[in-house]
Structure formats: C-alpha cells, structure tokens
Amino acid sequence: LKLQFLYFIEKKEREKKKMKLSTIALKGMAVFYVYYVFWVIALPFIQEGHAIHSFFPSRVYGLLLPTIIISVMLLLIYNYMCYLLFRGGTGRITEQSER
C-alpha cells in the first residue's frame, strides 16, 4: 500500500512538471504570435522613421519565412507519403502470400 501511495505521489509530481512545461510553451507561443501579428499587420501602418522599427526585421521576411517553413513541411510530408506508397507491402506474411 505504501509503494502504491508513493507511485501516486510521483505520478502527481510528473503531471505538475508536465503542466508547468505546457504553460511555459503556451505562453511562449502566445508571445511569438503577438510579435508576428504586430510585425506583419500593424508595422506597415507605422511611419518608417519610428524607433519601433528597430525591434523588427524587414517585412519581406514576415512572409518569406512562413512560406519557406510551410513548403519544407509539405515536402517532408509528401516524401514520407511516397516512401509509404512505394516501399511495397507491409512485410507481413498473409495466407495468400504463403501459396
């Protein structure tokens, strides 16, 4: 009974650590999203000489980077799909292949 209780406590501690990591990741992604949206949508309406432009790269990268990332991800997905299609069967022996 004591070992089960200790396992339960360890499980709760692991869940708390996962929850902390999840909240940190969620907050980080939210900050990145706000930064990106401000960079791409709001920044073109601010005058060029304003000091806030020094915190952001050129607007060209705002569209170029996501395009490259999405293209590479699609390329990897399509390559994996082609690999699955052209590698042949599943490798399992079935009743029909035994004959």
VEXMI-821920 format. One record per residue: residue number from 1; x, y, z of N, C-alpha, C in turn. Coordinates in Angstrom, 1 decimal. Example, Ala and Ser with C-alpha at 12.3 -4.5 7.8 and 13.67 -1.06 7.14 Angstrom:
<pts>
PT_1_13.2_-5.7_7.8_12.3_-4.5_7.8_13.2_-3.3_7.8;
PT_2_12.8_-2.2_7.1_13.7_-1.1_7.1_12.9_0.0_7.9;
</pts>
This chain:
<pts>
PT_1_0.8_-1.2_0.0_0.0_0.0_0.0_0.9_1.3_0.0;
PT_2_2.0_1.2_0.7_2.9_2.4_0.8_3.5_2.6_-0.6;
PT_3_3.9_1.6_-1.3_4.5_1.7_-2.6_3.6_2.3_-3.6;
PT_4_2.3_1.9_-3.5_1.3_2.4_-4.4_1.1_3.9_-4.1;
PT_5_1.1_4.3_-2.9_0.9_5.7_-2.5_2.1_6.5_-3.0;
PT_6_3.3_6.0_-2.9_4.5_6.7_-3.4_4.4_6.8_-4.9;
PT_7_4.0_5.8_-5.6_3.8_5.9_-7.0_2.8_6.9_-7.4;
PT_8_1.7_7.0_-6.6_0.7_8.0_-6.9_1.3_9.4_-6.7;
PT_9_2.1_9.6_-5.7_2.7_10.9_-5.5_3.7_11.3_-6.6;
PT_10_4.5_10.3_-7.0_5.4_10.5_-8.1_4.7_10.9_-9.4;
PT_11_3.5_10.2_-9.6_2.7_10.5_-10.8_2.2_11.9_-10.8;
PT_12_1.7_12.3_-9.6_1.2_13.7_-9.5_2.3_14.7_-9.7;
PT_13_3.5_14.4_-9.2_4.6_15.4_-9.4_5.0_15.4_-10.9;
PT_14_5.0_14.3_-11.6_5.3_14.3_-13.0_4.2_15.1_-13.8;
PT_15_3.0_15.0_-13.4_1.9_15.7_-14.0_2.0_17.2_-13.8;
PT_16_2.5_17.6_-12.6_2.7_19.0_-12.3_3.8_19.6_-13.2;
PT_17_4.9_18.8_-13.4_6.0_19.2_-14.2_5.6_19.4_-15.6;
PT_18_4.8_18.4_-16.1_4.3_18.5_-17.5_3.4_19.7_-17.7;
PT_19_2.6_20.0_-16.6_1.7_21.1_-16.7_2.5_22.4_-16.7;
PT_20_3.5_22.5_-15.9_4.4_23.7_-16.0_5.0_23.9_-17.3;
PT_21_5.6_22.8_-17.9_6.2_22.9_-19.2_5.2_23.3_-20.3;
PT_22_4.0_22.8_-20.2_2.9_23.1_-21.1_2.5_24.6_-21.0;
PT_23_2.4_25.1_-19.8_2.1_26.5_-19.7_3.2_27.4_-20.2;
PT_24_4.4_27.0_-20.0_5.6_27.8_-20.5_5.5_27.8_-22.0;
PT_25_5.3_26.6_-22.6_5.3_26.5_-24.1_4.1_27.4_-24.6;
PT_26_3.0_27.3_-24.0_1.8_28.0_-24.5_2.0_29.5_-24.4;
PT_27_2.6_30.0_-23.3_2.9_31.4_-23.1_3.9_31.9_-24.2;
PT_28_4.9_31.1_-24.4_5.9_31.4_-25.4_5.3_31.5_-26.8;
PT_29_4.5_30.6_-27.1_3.8_30.6_-28.5_2.9_31.8_-28.6;
PT_30_2.2_32.2_-27.5_1.4_33.4_-27.5_2.2_34.6_-27.7;
PT_31_3.3_34.7_-27.0_4.2_35.9_-27.2_4.7_36.0_-28.7;
PT_32_5.1_34.8_-29.2_5.6_34.8_-30.6_4.5_35.2_-31.5;
PT_33_3.2_34.7_-31.3_2.1_35.0_-32.2_1.8_36.5_-32.2;
PT_34_1.8_37.1_-31.0_1.5_38.6_-30.9_2.6_39.4_-31.6;
PT_35_3.9_38.9_-31.4_5.0_39.6_-32.0_4.9_39.5_-33.6;
PT_36_4.5_38.3_-34.1_4.4_38.1_-35.5_3.3_38.9_-36.1;
PT_37_2.1_38.9_-35.4_1.0_39.6_-35.9_1.2_41.1_-35.9;
PT_38_1.9_41.7_-34.9_2.2_43.1_-34.9_3.2_43.4_-36.0;
PT_39_4.2_42.5_-36.2_5.2_42.7_-37.2_4.6_42.8_-38.6;
PT_40_3.7_41.8_-38.9_3.2_41.7_-40.3_2.0_42.6_-40.5;
PT_41_1.1_42.8_-39.5_-0.1_43.6_-39.8_0.0_45.0_-39.3;
PT_42_0.5_45.3_-38.1_0.5_46.7_-37.6_1.7_47.5_-38.0;
PT_43_2.8_46.9_-38.2_4.0_47.6_-38.5_4.0_48.4_-39.8;
PT_44_3.3_47.9_-40.9_3.2_48.8_-42.1_2.5_50.1_-41.9;
PT_45_1.7_50.2_-40.9_1.0_51.5_-40.7_1.7_52.5_-39.8;
PT_46_2.9_52.1_-39.4_3.7_53.0_-38.5_4.7_53.6_-39.4;
PT_47_5.0_54.9_-39.2_6.0_55.6_-40.1_7.3_54.9_-40.0;
PT_48_8.1_55.0_-41.2_9.3_54.4_-41.3_10.4_54.8_-40.3;
PT_49_10.4_56.1_-39.9_11.5_56.6_-39.1_11.2_56.3_-37.6;
PT_50_10.1_55.7_-37.2_9.8_55.4_-35.8_10.8_54.4_-35.2;
PT_51_11.1_54.6_-33.9_12.1_53.7_-33.3_11.6_52.3_-33.1;
PT_52_10.3_52.0_-33.2_9.8_50.6_-33.1_10.3_49.7_-34.2;
PT_53_10.6_50.3_-35.3_11.1_49.5_-36.5_12.4_48.8_-36.2;
PT_54_13.2_49.3_-35.2_14.4_48.7_-34.9_14.3_47.4_-34.2;
PT_55_13.1_47.1_-33.7_12.9_45.8_-33.0_12.4_44.7_-33.9;
PT_56_12.2_45.0_-35.2_11.7_44.0_-36.1_12.5_43.9_-37.4;
PT_57_12.7_42.7_-38.0_13.4_42.6_-39.2_12.5_43.2_-40.4;
PT_58_13.1_43.1_-41.6_12.4_43.6_-42.7_11.0_42.9_-42.9;
PT_59_10.1_43.6_-43.5_8.7_43.0_-43.7_8.7_41.9_-44.7;
PT_60_9.7_41.8_-45.5_9.8_40.8_-46.5_10.0_39.4_-45.8;
PT_61_10.7_39.4_-44.8_10.9_38.1_-44.0_9.6_37.7_-43.3;
PT_62_8.7_38.6_-43.1_7.5_38.2_-42.4_6.6_37.3_-43.2;
PT_63_6.7_37.4_-44.5_6.0_36.5_-45.4_6.9_35.4_-46.0;
PT_64_8.2_35.7_-46.1_9.1_34.7_-46.7_9.4_33.5_-45.8;
PT_65_9.6_33.8_-44.5_9.9_32.7_-43.5_8.7_31.7_-43.4;
PT_66_7.5_32.1_-43.2_6.4_31.1_-43.1_6.2_30.3_-44.4;
PT_67_6.5_31.0_-45.5_6.3_30.3_-46.8_7.4_29.2_-47.0;
PT_68_8.6_29.5_-46.6_9.7_28.5_-46.7_9.4_27.4_-45.7;
PT_69_9.0_27.7_-44.5_8.7_26.7_-43.4_7.6_25.7_-43.9;
PT_70_6.5_26.3_-44.4_5.4_25.5_-44.9_5.8_24.7_-46.0;
PT_71_6.6_25.2_-47.0_7.0_24.4_-48.1_7.9_23.2_-47.7;
PT_72_8.8_23.5_-46.8_9.6_22.4_-46.3_8.8_21.3_-45.6;
PT_73_7.8_21.7_-44.8_7.0_20.8_-44.1_6.2_19.9_-45.1;
PT_74_5.6_20.6_-46.1_4.8_19.8_-47.1_5.7_18.9_-47.9;
PT_75_6.9_19.3_-48.2_7.9_18.5_-48.9_8.2_17.2_-48.1;
PT_76_8.4_17.4_-46.8_8.7_16.3_-45.9_7.5_15.3_-45.8;
PT_77_6.3_15.9_-45.7_5.1_15.0_-45.6_4.9_14.3_-46.9;
PT_78_5.1_14.9_-48.1_4.9_14.2_-49.4_6.0_13.2_-49.6;
PT_79_7.2_13.5_-49.2_8.3_12.4_-49.3_7.9_11.2_-48.4;
PT_80_7.4_11.4_-47.2_7.1_10.3_-46.4_5.9_9.5_-47.0;
PT_81_4.9_10.2_-47.5_3.8_9.5_-48.2_4.3_8.7_-49.4;
PT_82_5.2_9.2_-50.2_5.7_8.5_-51.3_6.5_7.3_-50.8;
PT_83_7.3_7.4_-49.8_8.0_6.3_-49.2_7.1_5.2_-48.8;
PT_84_6.0_5.6_-48.1_5.0_4.6_-47.7_4.3_3.9_-48.9;
PT_85_4.1_4.7_-49.9_3.4_4.1_-51.1_4.3_3.2_-51.9;
PT_86_5.6_3.5_-52.1_6.4_2.8_-53.0_7.3_1.7_-52.3;
PT_87_7.3_1.6_-51.0_8.1_0.6_-50.3_7.5_-0.8_-50.5;
PT_88_6.3_-0.9_-50.9_5.7_-2.2_-51.1_4.7_-2.5_-50.0;
PT_89_4.6_-3.8_-49.7_3.7_-4.3_-48.7_4.1_-3.9_-47.3;
PT_90_3.3_-4.5_-46.4_3.6_-4.2_-45.0_4.7_-5.1_-44.4;
PT_91_5.1_-6.1_-45.2_6.1_-7.0_-44.7_5.5_-8.2_-43.9;
PT_92_4.2_-8.2_-43.7_3.6_-9.3_-43.0_3.3_-10.5_-43.9;
PT_93_3.4_-11.7_-43.4_3.0_-12.9_-44.2_1.5_-13.1_-44.0;
PT_94_0.8_-13.2_-45.1_-0.6_-13.5_-45.1_-0.9_-14.8_-45.7;
PT_95_-2.1_-15.3_-45.6_-2.4_-16.6_-46.1_-2.2_-16.7_-47.6;
PT_96_-2.5_-15.6_-48.4_-2.4_-15.6_-49.8_-1.0_-15.6_-50.2;
PT_97_-0.1_-15.0_-49.5_1.3_-15.0_-49.9_2.1_-16.3_-49.6;
PT_98_1.5_-17.1_-48.8_2.1_-18.4_-48.4_2.0_-19.4_-49.6;
PT_99_1.0_-19.2_-50.4_0.8_-20.2_-51.5_1.8_-20.1_-52.6;
</pts>
